[in-house]
Amino acid sequence: MEPKTAQQMADALEAHESKGDYDAISDGDVFAARLTSDLQEVSHDRHLRVDFSPFKMPSRAEPTPEDEARFHHQMEHDNCAFDKVEILPNNIGYIKFDGFMDAAFCGPTVVAAMGFVAHADAIIFDLRENGGGQPAMVTLIASYLFDQPTHLIDIYNRKDDSNTQNWTLPYLPGARLNKQPVFVLTSKRTFSGAEEFAFDLKNQKRATIVGETTGGGAHPVSGHTVADYFVVDVPFAKSLDPVTKTNWEGTGVEPDVKVPAAEALATAEKLAIESIQTKKDR
């Protein structure tokens, strides 16, 4: 978060408070939503938000081993956010997942999913309900789609004035899917890490994006407890294309083929069949 923007947000909240705009709000969720709206009105950053918990928030910054165990148990229960992996008619691989979870823990799920579609003639990734997650998981899944080292994205950390380059991984368990045409389905709900996946593959001309323009959140955040029941997610870095030094913050990722989200899968299937047939005709 830029210092100038932070000061502007602080001034805006103080102005609302002095006018009594918050005096009548007694519901925690409503108050958090109002603060989020007021902050985003200044910052235009959709990652920046205030969250309310009905339980007192711990002051510690790091999760305990018990917290980690509960989180991992929930990820197992949710199959690491992988909702569906199947082979559609015409030998088209289809993977629908709704989050980029902890790569260290969910790596085996990725290996199994990619292995299942390894011999498909085209691949469709359905990110229409994917709200993002861990950059390392974005890199892991994207790495399966390239056979040469590829510079995917840079992440600039303003506080440390450091730049981290994210490249595809040199080793992966299982076969790479670098020859099949790839299609990524998006919607207005596609956000954050899911947008990075679409952004990276689009810029590398490795996938055709089909659907709607995504949500527009490109700044990684960290949570800060600011009161017993409130946490603020504050951007601390920004993702940048290695060449253009741009990202999708506030604009979203524009699809190559723009259709309503509900029609994206059928459209991608048609495009995949055409790509498969063109390859066979060569």
PASEBA-1860 file (N, C-alpha, C; in nm, 3 decimals):
! residues 282
1> MEPKTAQQ> 0.084/-0.119/0.000/0.000/0.000/0.000/0.088/0.125/0.000 ~ 0.064/0.215/-0.097/0.142/0.338/-0.106/0.109/0.430/0.012 ~ 0.211/0.492/0.073/0.187/0.580/0.189/0.085/0.691/0.160 ~ 0.092/0.749/0.041/-0.002/0.855/0.007/-0.145/0.805/0.007 ~ -0.167/0.686/-0.050/-0.301/0.628/-0.053/-0.348/0.594/0.088 ~ -0.256/0.540/0.170/-0.291/0.506/0.308/-0.336/0.631/0.385 ~ -0.267/0.741/0.366/-0.304/0.865/0.435/-0.440/0.915/0.386 ~ -0.464/0.904/0.256/-0.593/0.946/0.201/-0.708/0.863/0.259
9> MADALEAH> -0.684/0.734/0.278/-0.788/0.648/0.337/-0.812/0.685/0.483 ~ -0.703/0.710/0.556/-0.718/0.750/0.696/-0.798/0.880/0.707 ~ -0.767/0.975/0.619/-0.840/1.102/0.619/-0.988/1.081/0.588 ~ -1.016/0.990/0.494/-1.155/0.965/0.456/-1.233/0.903/0.571 ~ -1.173/0.807/0.642/-1.241/0.745/0.756/-1.265/0.846/0.867 ~ -1.167/0.932/0.892/-1.185/1.035/0.995/-1.296/1.132/0.956 ~ -1.307/1.163/0.827/-1.413/1.253/0.782/-1.550/1.188/0.801 ~ -1.563/1.060/0.767/-1.689/0.989/0.789/-1.725/0.984/0.937
17> ESKGDYDA> -1.623/0.959/1.020/-1.648/0.950/1.164/-1.693/1.084/1.221 ~ -1.629/1.191/1.177/-1.664/1.324/1.228/-1.805/1.365/1.188 ~ -1.853/1.312/1.076/-1.989/1.342/1.031/-2.093/1.249/1.094 ~ -2.045/1.152/1.173/-2.138/1.061/1.240/-2.192/0.951/1.150 ~ -2.121/0.924/1.040/-2.172/0.824/0.945/-2.174/0.683/1.002 ~ -2.095/0.658/1.107/-2.087/0.522/1.162/-2.166/0.508/1.293 ~ -2.221/0.618/1.344/-2.280/0.617/1.477/-2.398/0.520/1.492 ~ -2.476/0.505/1.386/-2.598/0.423/1.396/-2.573/0.276/1.364
25> ISDGDVFA> -2.451/0.239/1.331/-2.421/0.100/1.293/-2.385/0.021/1.417 ~ -2.463/-0.083/1.446/-2.438/-0.167/1.563/-2.405/-0.311/1.528 ~ -2.418/-0.347/1.401/-2.389/-0.483/1.354/-2.245/-0.489/1.302 ~ -2.167/-0.586/1.350/-2.026/-0.596/1.313/-2.005/-0.619/1.165 ~ -2.084/-0.707/1.105/-2.069/-0.735/0.962/-2.103/-0.613/0.879 ~ -2.207/-0.541/0.920/-2.247/-0.421/0.847/-2.138/-0.315/0.858 ~ -2.081/-0.302/0.977/-1.975/-0.203/0.998/-1.852/-0.237/0.915 ~ -1.814/-0.365/0.913/-1.698/-0.408/0.834/-1.722/-0.382/0.686
33> ARLTSDLQ> -1.843/-0.411/0.639/-1.876/-0.389/0.498/-1.871/-0.241/0.464 ~ -1.920/-0.155/0.556/-1.918/-0.011/0.531/-1.775/0.042/0.529 ~ -1.691/-0.005/0.621/-1.552/0.037/0.621/-1.482/-0.009/0.494 ~ -1.509/-0.132/0.451/-1.450/-0.183/0.328/-1.488/-0.095/0.210 ~ -1.616/-0.060/0.202/-1.663/0.024/0.093/-1.595/0.161/0.094 ~ -1.583/0.220/0.213/-1.522/0.352/0.224/-1.373/0.347/0.189 ~ -1.305/0.240/0.229/-1.162/0.227/0.198/-1.140/0.203/0.049 ~ -1.222/0.116/-0.010/-1.206/0.086/-0.152/-1.246/0.203/-0.240
41> EVSHDRHL> -1.333/0.290/-0.189/-1.370/0.409/-0.266/-1.249/0.499/-0.288 ~ -1.155/0.496/-0.194/-1.034/0.576/-0.206/-0.925/0.498/-0.278 ~ -0.904/0.372/-0.237/-0.791/0.294/-0.288/-0.818/0.228/-0.422 ~ -0.946/0.199/-0.449/-0.986/0.124/-0.570/-0.917/-0.012/-0.574 ~ -0.882/-0.064/-0.458/-0.815/-0.194/-0.448/-0.912/-0.294/-0.388 ~ -0.954/-0.392/-0.467/-1.056/-0.486/-0.422/-1.002/-0.589/-0.324 ~ -0.869/-0.598/-0.310/-0.813/-0.688/-0.208/-0.822/-0.627/-0.069 ~ -0.822/-0.496/-0.062/-0.827/-0.427/0.067/-0.966/-0.439/0.127
49> RVDFSPFK> -0.975/-0.497/0.246/-1.106/-0.513/0.305/-1.095/-0.529/0.456 ~ -1.210/-0.506/0.523/-1.221/-0.525/0.667/-1.315/-0.643/0.690 ~ -1.274/-0.735/0.776/-1.356/-0.851/0.809/-1.390/-0.850/0.957 ~ -1.512/-0.894/0.987/-1.560/-0.903/1.126/-1.573/-1.050/1.166 ~ -1.531/-1.081/1.288/-1.549/-1.214/1.344/-1.631/-1.202/1.472 ~ -1.730/-1.288/1.491/-1.808/-1.283/1.615/-1.728/-1.329/1.737 ~ -1.611/-1.388/1.710/-1.524/-1.432/1.819/-1.402/-1.341/1.827 ~ -1.353/-1.323/1.947/-1.240/-1.235/1.969/-1.119/-1.285/1.891
57> MPSRAEPT> -1.057/-1.196/1.814/-0.944/-1.233/1.731/-0.817/-1.242/1.816 ~ -0.734/-1.347/1.796/-0.609/-1.356/1.870/-0.513/-1.247/1.825 ~ -0.429/-1.203/1.916/-0.334/-1.097/1.883/-0.213/-1.150/1.809 ~ -0.189/-1.281/1.815/-0.071/-1.337/1.749/-0.082/-1.325/1.597 ~ 0.031/-1.312/1.533/0.032/-1.297/1.387/0.036/-1.433/1.318 ~ 0.102/-1.533/1.381/0.121/-1.662/1.317/0.020/-1.764/1.371 ~ -0.031/-1.853/1.286/-0.124/-1.956/1.332/-0.052/-2.059/1.418 ~ -0.123/-2.116/1.513/-0.067/-2.221/1.598/-0.068/-2.353/1.522
65> PEDEARFH> 0.004/-2.454/1.571/-0.004/-2.587/1.509/-0.147/-2.640/1.505 ~ -0.226/-2.607/1.607/-0.366/-2.651/1.608/-0.444/-2.583/1.495 ~ -0.415/-2.454/1.474/-0.480/-2.382/1.363/-0.445/-2.447/1.229 ~ -0.317/-2.479/1.212/-0.271/-2.541/1.088/-0.339/-2.676/1.068 ~ -0.350/-2.754/1.175/-0.412/-2.886/1.165/-0.558/-2.875/1.125 ~ -0.629/-2.778/1.184/-0.770/-2.759/1.148/-0.784/-2.716/1.002 ~ -0.694/-2.628/0.958/-0.698/-2.580/0.820/-0.671/-2.694/0.722 ~ -0.572/-2.776/0.752/-0.540/-2.890/0.665/-0.655/-2.991/0.662
73> HQMEHDNC> -0.716/-3.012/0.776/-0.831/-3.103/0.780/-0.944/-3.051/0.691 ~ -0.966/-2.919/0.696/-1.071/-2.862/0.612/-1.035/-2.873/0.465 ~ -0.907/-2.853/0.431/-0.864/-2.867/0.292/-0.884/-3.009/0.243 ~ -0.853/-3.107/0.329/-0.877/-3.247/0.292/-1.025/-3.272/0.268 ~ -1.107/-3.219/0.356/-1.252/-3.235/0.343/-1.302/-3.176/0.213 ~ -1.243/-3.063/0.172/-1.285/-2.994/0.050/-1.205/-3.039/-0.073 ~ -1.124/-3.144/-0.059/-1.044/-3.196/-0.170/-0.956/-3.087/-0.231 ~ -0.902/-3.001/-0.142/-0.813/-2.893/-0.186/-0.879/-2.804/-0.291
81> AFDKVEIL> -1.010/-2.788/-0.280/-1.090/-2.700/-0.368/-1.108/-2.755/-0.509 ~ -1.062/-2.879/-0.535/-1.085/-2.940/-0.666/-1.224/-3.002/-0.665 ~ -1.309/-2.950/-0.752/-1.449/-2.988/-0.753/-1.480/-3.098/-0.854 ~ -1.411/-3.095/-0.969/-1.442/-3.193/-1.073/-1.324/-3.210/-1.167 ~ -1.289/-3.335/-1.194/-1.187/-3.368/-1.293/-1.242/-3.481/-1.378 ~ -1.258/-3.460/-1.508/-1.318/-3.562/-1.593/-1.273/-3.548/-1.737 ~ -1.304/-3.649/-1.815/-1.279/-3.644/-1.959/-1.413/-3.624/-2.028 ~ -1.427/-3.511/-2.096/-1.550/-3.480/-2.169/-1.548/-3.550/-2.303
89> PNNIGYIK> -1.661/-3.554/-2.373/-1.662/-3.611/-2.509/-1.554/-3.547/-2.597 ~ -1.505/-3.623/-2.693/-1.397/-3.580/-2.784/-1.263/-3.573/-2.714 ~ -1.250/-3.646/-2.603/-1.124/-3.655/-2.528/-1.072/-3.518/-2.484 ~ -1.162/-3.438/-2.427/-1.127/-3.308/-2.373/-1.118/-3.319/-2.221 ~ -1.001/-3.288/-2.165/-0.986/-3.289/-2.021/-1.049/-3.166/-1.958 ~ -1.117/-3.188/-1.845/-1.189/-3.078/-1.777/-1.153/-3.080/-1.629 ~ -1.099/-2.968/-1.581/-1.063/-2.955/-1.439/-1.130/-2.829/-1.383 ~ -1.217/-2.849/-1.284/-1.281/-2.736/-1.217/-1.231/-2.731/-1.073
97> FDGFMDAA> -1.170/-2.621/-1.036/-1.129/-2.603/-0.897/-1.153/-2.458/-0.857 ~ -1.184/-2.439/-0.729/-1.235/-2.310/-0.684/-1.140/-2.234/-0.593 ~ -1.014/-2.278/-0.585/-0.915/-2.206/-0.507/-0.776/-2.263/-0.531 ~ -0.675/-2.177/-0.518/-0.536/-2.220/-0.529/-0.484/-2.237/-0.386 ~ -0.496/-2.358/-0.335/-0.467/-2.384/-0.195/-0.318/-2.405/-0.172 ~ -0.282/-2.442/-0.048/-0.144/-2.459/-0.007/-0.075/-2.565/-0.094 ~ 0.023/-2.523/-0.174/0.089/-2.615/-0.267/0.163/-2.726/-0.193 ~ 0.222/-2.694/-0.079/0.296/-2.795/-0.004/0.205/-2.907/0.045
105> FCGPTVVA> 0.082/-2.874/0.078/-0.012/-2.973/0.130/-0.096/-3.035/0.020 ~ -0.134/-2.955/-0.079/-0.227/-3.001/-0.183/-0.158/-3.045/-0.312 ~ -0.026/-3.046/-0.312/0.046/-3.089/-0.431/0.002/-3.225/-0.483 ~ -0.016/-3.328/-0.397/-0.060/-3.458/-0.446/-0.193/-3.455/-0.519 ~ -0.283/-3.365/-0.476/-0.411/-3.352/-0.545/-0.392/-3.298/-0.686 ~ -0.302/-3.202/-0.700/-0.270/-3.148/-0.832/-0.210/-3.257/-0.921 ~ -0.116/-3.333/-0.867/-0.052/-3.440/-0.944/-0.156/-3.540/-0.994 ~ -0.250/-3.576/-0.907/-0.354/-3.671/-0.946/-0.445/-3.613/-1.054
113> AMGFVAHA> -0.484/-3.486/-1.038/-0.573/-3.422/-1.136/-0.505/-3.411/-1.272 ~ -0.381/-3.365/-1.273/-0.310/-3.348/-1.400/-0.279/-3.482/-1.464 ~ -0.252/-3.581/-1.381/-0.228/-3.714/-1.435/-0.352/-3.773/-1.501 ~ -0.468/-3.743/-1.446/-0.593/-3.797/-1.500/-0.620/-3.746/-1.641 ~ -0.583/-3.619/-1.669/-0.611/-3.561/-1.801/-0.487/-3.557/-1.890 ~ -0.381/-3.627/-1.848/-0.252/-3.618/-1.920/-0.262/-3.660/-2.065 ~ -0.353/-3.749/-2.098/-0.362/-3.799/-2.235/-0.482/-3.742/-2.312 ~ -0.539/-3.636/-2.258/-0.648/-3.568/-2.328/-0.591/-3.490/-2.447
121> DAIIFDLR> -0.677/-3.461/-2.545/-0.633/-3.387/-2.664/-0.644/-3.236/-2.647 ~ -0.714/-3.193/-2.543/-0.725/-3.051/-2.509/-0.764/-3.044/-2.361 ~ -0.733/-2.931/-2.298/-0.758/-2.915/-2.155/-0.840/-2.789/-2.130 ~ -0.942/-2.802/-2.046/-1.021/-2.686/-2.002/-1.007/-2.673/-1.851 ~ -0.962/-2.556/-1.806/-0.959/-2.522/-1.663/-1.077/-2.430/-1.634 ~ -1.162/-2.471/-1.542/-1.280/-2.392/-1.508/-1.252/-2.312/-1.381 ~ -1.231/-2.182/-1.396/-1.202/-2.093/-1.283/-1.316/-1.994/-1.259 ~ -1.434/-2.028/-1.306/-1.545/-1.932/-1.295/-1.587/-1.905/-1.151
129> ENGGGQPA> -1.557/-1.996/-1.059/-1.590/-1.975/-0.917/-1.464/-1.976/-0.831 ~ -1.350/-1.949/-0.893/-1.224/-1.955/-0.822/-1.186/-1.817/-0.770 ~ -1.173/-1.806/-0.637/-1.142/-1.678/-0.575/-0.995/-1.653/-0.549 ~ -0.908/-1.745/-0.597/-0.765/-1.722/-0.583/-0.703/-1.803/-0.473 ~ -0.589/-1.756/-0.421/-0.517/-1.830/-0.318/-0.368/-1.808/-0.327 ~ -0.292/-1.917/-0.316/-0.148/-1.910/-0.300/-0.074/-1.900/-0.435 ~ 0.014/-1.801/-0.451/0.091/-1.790/-0.577/0.171/-1.915/-0.610 ~ 0.222/-1.986/-0.507/0.301/-2.107/-0.534/0.216/-2.214/-0.603
137> MVTLIASY> 0.088/-2.219/-0.570/0.000/-2.316/-0.636/-0.027/-2.275/-0.780 ~ -0.037/-2.145/-0.807/-0.050/-2.098/-0.944/0.070/-2.144/-1.026 ~ 0.188/-2.127/-0.970/0.311/-2.168/-1.040/0.314/-2.318/-1.062 ~ 0.275/-2.396/-0.960/0.278/-2.541/-0.973/0.189/-2.589/-1.086 ~ 0.065/-2.545/-1.091/-0.027/-2.593/-1.194/0.015/-2.543/-1.332 ~ 0.054/-2.416/-1.340/0.097/-2.361/-1.470/0.219/-2.433/-1.524 ~ 0.306/-2.480/-1.435/0.430/-2.546/-1.478/0.403/-2.669/-1.563 ~ 0.290/-2.736/-1.540/0.257/-2.855/-1.618/0.233/-2.822/-1.765
145> LFDQPTHL> 0.210/-2.695/-1.797/0.169/-2.658/-1.932/0.284/-2.608/-2.019 ~ 0.407/-2.611/-1.965/0.524/-2.563/-2.039/0.633/-2.669/-2.035 ~ 0.709/-2.679/-2.145/0.821/-2.773/-2.147/0.955/-2.704/-2.132 ~ 0.957/-2.571/-2.136/1.080/-2.494/-2.118/1.062/-2.398/-2.001 ~ 1.172/-2.362/-1.932/1.162/-2.265/-1.823/1.095/-2.136/-1.872 ~ 0.992/-2.094/-1.801/0.913/-1.978/-1.844/0.895/-1.881/-1.728 ~ 0.926/-1.755/-1.751/0.911/-1.650/-1.650/0.765/-1.606/-1.649 ~ 0.692/-1.644/-1.546/0.548/-1.621/-1.543/0.510/-1.482/-1.493
153> IDIYNRKD> 0.565/-1.442/-1.380/0.521/-1.318/-1.315/0.628/-1.271/-1.218 ~ 0.629/-1.142/-1.188/0.713/-1.087/-1.082/0.622/-1.035/-0.971 ~ 0.668/-1.045/-0.847/0.593/-0.989/-0.734/0.684/-0.889/-0.664 ~ 0.644/-0.762/-0.670/0.723/-0.654/-0.609/0.668/-0.623/-0.470 ~ 0.756/-0.629/-0.371/0.722/-0.597/-0.233/0.773/-0.457/-0.201 ~ 0.680/-0.364/-0.179/0.721/-0.224/-0.159/0.799/-0.204/-0.030 ~ 0.755/-0.271/0.078/0.820/-0.250/0.208/0.967/-0.291/0.202 ~ 0.994/-0.406/0.141/1.133/-0.453/0.131/1.204/-0.402/0.007
161> DSNTQNWT> 1.130/-0.337/-0.082/1.183/-0.293/-0.210/1.252/-0.410/-0.282 ~ 1.180/-0.524/-0.282/1.236/-0.646/-0.341/1.145/-0.698/-0.451 ~ 1.204/-0.769/-0.544/1.129/-0.825/-0.657/1.154/-0.976/-0.664 ~ 1.047/-1.054/-0.659/1.057/-1.200/-0.667/1.008/-1.247/-0.802 ~ 1.093/-1.320/-0.872/1.054/-1.375/-1.002/0.993/-1.514/-0.984 ~ 0.878/-1.535/-1.045/0.814/-1.667/-1.044/0.831/-1.733/-1.180 ~ 0.906/-1.843/-1.182/0.931/-1.920/-1.304/0.863/-2.056/-1.291 ~ 0.836/-2.117/-1.405/0.784/-2.254/-1.402/0.888/-2.345/-1.337
169> LPYLPGAR> 0.838/-2.453/-1.277/0.925/-2.542/-1.201/1.004/-2.635/-1.294 ~ 1.131/-2.660/-1.263/1.214/-2.745/-1.350/1.179/-2.893/-1.341 ~ 1.120/-2.935/-1.227/1.084/-3.076/-1.212/0.939/-3.085/-1.165 ~ 0.866/-3.182/-1.221/0.729/-3.208/-1.181/0.705/-3.358/-1.176 ~ 0.627/-3.405/-1.080/0.586/-3.545/-1.082/0.486/-3.566/-1.196 ~ 0.507/-3.666/-1.277/0.413/-3.693/-1.385/0.447/-3.621/-1.513 ~ 0.364/-3.647/-1.613/0.388/-3.592/-1.747/0.345/-3.447/-1.756 ~ 0.415/-3.372/-1.842/0.374/-3.235/-1.871/0.269/-3.236/-1.982
177> LNKQPVFV> 0.183/-3.136/-1.979/0.076/-3.124/-2.077/0.105/-3.003/-2.165 ~ 0.220/-3.002/-2.228/0.267/-2.883/-2.298/0.226/-2.880/-2.445 ~ 0.167/-2.987/-2.496/0.131/-2.990/-2.638/-0.019/-2.968/-2.661 ~ -0.101/-2.989/-2.561/-0.246/-2.976/-2.578/-0.289/-2.829/-2.578 ~ -0.387/-2.793/-2.661/-0.446/-2.659/-2.649/-0.516/-2.646/-2.514 ~ -0.506/-2.527/-2.455/-0.559/-2.503/-2.321/-0.661/-2.389/-2.326 ~ -0.770/-2.407/-2.250/-0.874/-2.306/-2.241/-0.903/-2.281/-2.093 ~ -0.915/-2.153/-2.057/-0.942/-2.115/-1.918/-1.074/-2.040/-1.913
185> LTSKRTFS> -1.166/-2.090/-1.831/-1.299/-2.028/-1.819/-1.297/-1.927/-1.704 ~ -1.349/-1.809/-1.730/-1.351/-1.702/-1.629/-1.489/-1.642/-1.615 ~ -1.508/-1.575/-1.501/-1.630/-1.500/-1.476/-1.595/-1.375/-1.398 ~ -1.694/-1.296/-1.364/-1.671/-1.178/-1.281/-1.622/-1.217/-1.142 ~ -1.650/-1.341/-1.101/-1.610/-1.389/-0.969/-1.466/-1.442/-0.967 ~ -1.407/-1.464/-1.081/-1.268/-1.509/-1.088/-1.179/-1.398/-1.032 ~ -1.096/-1.431/-0.932/-1.029/-1.323/-0.860/-0.889/-1.364/-0.815 ~ -0.803/-1.265/-0.799/-0.673/-1.278/-0.734/-0.585/-1.383/-0.803
193> GAEEFAFD> -0.548/-1.491/-0.731/-0.460/-1.591/-0.788/-0.517/-1.657/-0.912 ~ -0.650/-1.671/-0.917/-0.713/-1.728/-1.037/-0.694/-1.633/-1.156 ~ -0.695/-1.504/-1.128/-0.669/-1.407/-1.234/-0.524/-1.415/-1.279 ~ -0.434/-1.437/-1.183/-0.293/-1.449/-1.222/-0.274/-1.568/-1.316 ~ -0.339/-1.680/-1.286/-0.328/-1.799/-1.371/-0.372/-1.765/-1.514 ~ -0.487/-1.699/-1.526/-0.537/-1.660/-1.658/-0.444/-1.557/-1.723 ~ -0.398/-1.461/-1.646/-0.310/-1.354/-1.694/-0.179/-1.412/-1.747 ~ -0.118/-1.500/-1.668/0.009/-1.561/-1.708/-0.005/-1.640/-1.837
201> LKNQKRAT> -0.106/-1.726/-1.844/-0.122/-1.811/-1.961/-0.161/-1.731/-2.085 ~ -0.239/-1.626/-2.065/-0.276/-1.541/-2.178/-0.154/-1.468/-2.232 ~ -0.072/-1.411/-2.142/0.045/-1.336/-2.186/0.149/-1.425/-2.252 ~ 0.155/-1.551/-2.208/0.249/-1.645/-2.269/0.190/-1.712/-2.394 ~ 0.066/-1.670/-2.429/-0.003/-1.729/-2.544/-0.013/-1.882/-2.532 ~ -0.032/-1.926/-2.407/-0.042/-2.069/-2.381/-0.187/-2.114/-2.364 ~ -0.279/-2.020/-2.349/-0.419/-2.057/-2.329/-0.510/-1.954/-2.393 ~ -0.629/-1.998/-2.426/-0.736/-1.909/-2.472/-0.830/-1.887/-2.354
209> IVGETTGG> -0.851/-1.761/-2.318/-0.938/-1.728/-2.205/-1.080/-1.709/-2.258 ~ -1.175/-1.779/-2.197/-1.313/-1.778/-2.246/-1.406/-1.742/-2.131 ~ -1.490/-1.641/-2.150/-1.587/-1.606/-2.046/-1.600/-1.457/-2.028 ~ -1.596/-1.414/-1.901/-1.616/-1.275/-1.866/-1.487/-1.213/-1.812 ~ -1.480/-1.080/-1.815/-1.367/-1.010/-1.755/-1.364/-1.037/-1.606 ~ -1.246/-1.067/-1.553/-1.233/-1.109/-1.414/-1.244/-0.991/-1.317 ~ -1.235/-1.021/-1.187/-1.267/-0.924/-1.083/-1.172/-0.807/-1.068 ~ -1.041/-0.827/-1.095/-0.949/-0.714/-1.091/-0.874/-0.696/-0.960
217> GAHPVSGH> -0.818/-0.805/-0.904/-0.739/-0.795/-0.782/-0.601/-0.853/-0.800 ~ -0.499/-0.768/-0.807/-0.363/-0.815/-0.838/-0.263/-0.791/-0.726 ~ -0.308/-0.745/-0.609/-0.216/-0.710/-0.502/-0.225/-0.810/-0.387 ~ -0.120/-0.888/-0.359/-0.122/-0.978/-0.243/-0.143/-0.899/-0.114 ~ -0.209/-0.963/-0.017/-0.242/-0.895/0.108/-0.195/-0.975/0.229 ~ -0.185/-0.906/0.341/-0.161/-0.972/0.469/-0.265/-0.920/0.568 ~ -0.307/-1.007/0.660/-0.410/-0.969/0.756/-0.350/-0.904/0.880 ~ -0.418/-0.800/0.929/-0.373/-0.729/1.050/-0.492/-0.714/1.144
225> TVADYFVV> -0.478/-0.767/1.267/-0.582/-0.751/1.368/-0.576/-0.607/1.420 ~ -0.686/-0.533/1.403/-0.687/-0.392/1.443/-0.777/-0.369/1.564 ~ -0.857/-0.467/1.600/-0.942/-0.461/1.719/-0.978/-0.604/1.753 ~ -1.042/-0.624/1.867/-1.071/-0.759/1.913/-1.147/-0.843/1.811 ~ -1.231/-0.781/1.732/-1.318/-0.857/1.642/-1.302/-0.819/1.495 ~ -1.199/-0.742/1.464/-1.184/-0.692/1.327/-1.042/-0.715/1.274 ~ -1.035/-0.757/1.148/-0.908/-0.777/1.078/-0.913/-0.698/0.948 ~ -0.802/-0.632/0.914/-0.792/-0.559/0.788/-0.691/-0.632/0.699
233> DVPFAKSL> -0.734/-0.666/0.579/-0.644/-0.724/0.480/-0.582/-0.609/0.400 ~ -0.451/-0.592/0.414/-0.381/-0.478/0.355/-0.284/-0.526/0.246 ~ -0.293/-0.471/0.126/-0.198/-0.506/0.020/-0.055/-0.466/0.058 ~ 0.039/-0.557/0.035/0.179/-0.527/0.067/0.270/-0.545/-0.055 ~ 0.214/-0.591/-0.166/0.295/-0.616/-0.286/0.206/-0.604/-0.408 ~ 0.267/-0.615/-0.525/0.188/-0.615/-0.647/0.250/-0.708/-0.750 ~ 0.163/-0.776/-0.823/0.208/-0.866/-0.929/0.230/-0.786/-1.056 ~ 0.339/-0.821/-1.129/0.373/-0.746/-1.250/0.417/-0.842/-1.360
241> DPVTKTNW> 0.369/-0.818/-1.481/0.418/-0.894/-1.595/0.566/-0.862/-1.614 ~ 0.649/-0.965/-1.635/0.794/-0.942/-1.646/0.834/-0.847/-1.758 ~ 0.754/-0.842/-1.865/0.791/-0.760/-1.982/0.724/-0.624/-1.977 ~ 0.592/-0.623/-1.962/0.517/-0.498/-1.971/0.513/-0.421/-1.840 ~ 0.545/-0.489/-1.728/0.539/-0.431/-1.594/0.397/-0.383/-1.560 ~ 0.297/-0.448/-1.619/0.157/-0.416/-1.590/0.093/-0.534/-1.519 ~ -0.030/-0.513/-1.469/-0.107/-0.622/-1.411/-0.256/-0.599/-1.436 ~ -0.340/-0.669/-1.364/-0.484/-0.665/-1.389/-0.559/-0.591/-1.277
249> EGTGVEPD> -0.485/-0.520/-1.192/-0.549/-0.451/-1.081/-0.651/-0.349/-1.131 ~ -0.774/-0.365/-1.084/-0.881/-0.271/-1.117/-0.942/-0.290/-1.254 ~ -0.875/-0.362/-1.342/-0.927/-0.380/-1.477/-0.973/-0.522/-1.504 ~ -0.912/-0.619/-1.434/-0.943/-0.759/-1.460/-0.868/-0.810/-1.582 ~ -0.879/-0.940/-1.604/-0.820/-1.003/-1.721/-0.928/-1.015/-1.828 ~ -0.903/-0.954/-1.942/-1.000/-0.958/-2.052/-0.993/-1.094/-2.122 ~ -1.106/-1.159/-2.143/-1.103/-1.288/-2.214/-1.071/-1.270/-2.362 ~ -1.013/-1.373/-2.420/-0.992/-1.373/-2.565/-1.124/-1.392/-2.638
257> VKVPAAEA> -1.211/-1.470/-2.576/-1.346/-1.494/-2.632/-1.445/-1.456/-2.523 ~ -1.512/-1.342/-2.542/-1.601/-1.288/-2.439/-1.742/-1.343/-2.457 ~ -1.789/-1.421/-2.359/-1.925/-1.475/-2.357/-1.972/-1.473/-2.213 ~ -2.103/-1.477/-2.188/-2.151/-1.489/-2.049/-2.092/-1.612/-1.983 ~ -2.065/-1.603/-1.854/-2.000/-1.713/-1.782/-2.075/-1.844/-1.800 ~ -2.207/-1.838/-1.803/-2.289/-1.958/-1.816/-2.266/-2.030/-1.950 ~ -2.217/-1.957/-2.049/-2.195/-2.015/-2.181/-2.049/-2.050/-2.207 ~ -1.963/-2.024/-2.109/-1.819/-2.038/-2.132/-1.777/-2.182/-2.159
265> LATAEKLA> -1.832/-2.277/-2.085/-1.790/-2.416/-2.103/-1.829/-2.468/-2.241 ~ -1.952/-2.445/-2.280/-1.997/-2.492/-2.412/-1.915/-2.427/-2.523 ~ -1.883/-2.299/-2.505/-1.802/-2.228/-2.605/-1.662/-2.285/-2.612 ~ -1.602/-2.311/-2.495/-1.467/-2.366/-2.491/-1.463/-2.506/-2.552 ~ -1.566/-2.585/-2.526/-1.570/-2.719/-2.586/-1.570/-2.712/-2.738 ~ -1.648/-2.621/-2.794/-1.650/-2.605/-2.939/-1.514/-2.563/-2.992 ~ -1.450/-2.469/-2.922/-1.318/-2.423/-2.965/-1.215/-2.535/-2.953 ~ -1.228/-2.615/-2.848/-1.135/-2.726/-2.830/-1.149/-2.829/-2.942
273> IESIQTKK> -1.272/-2.861/-2.979/-1.296/-2.957/-3.087/-1.236/-2.905/-3.218 ~ -1.252/-2.774/-3.242/-1.194/-2.715/-3.363/-1.042/-2.725/-3.361 ~ -0.983/-2.700/-3.244/-0.837/-2.707/-3.233/-0.787/-2.849/-3.254 ~ -0.858/-2.944/-3.196/-0.819/-3.085/-3.212/-0.828/-3.127/-3.359 ~ -0.935/-3.086/-3.425/-0.952/-3.123/-3.564/-0.847/-3.059/-3.653 ~ -0.816/-2.932/-3.626/-0.713/-2.863/-3.704/-0.578/-2.933/-3.689 ~ -0.547/-2.977/-3.569/-0.422/-3.047/-3.544/-0.417/-3.178/-3.621 ~ -0.531/-3.249/-3.626/-0.536/-3.376/-3.698/-0.522/-3.358/-3.849
281> DR> -0.571/-3.244/-3.899/-0.570/-3.219/-4.043/-0.431/-3.178/-4.094 ~ -0.341/-3.145/-4.005/-0.209/-3.097/-4.049/-0.125/-3.213/-4.105
END
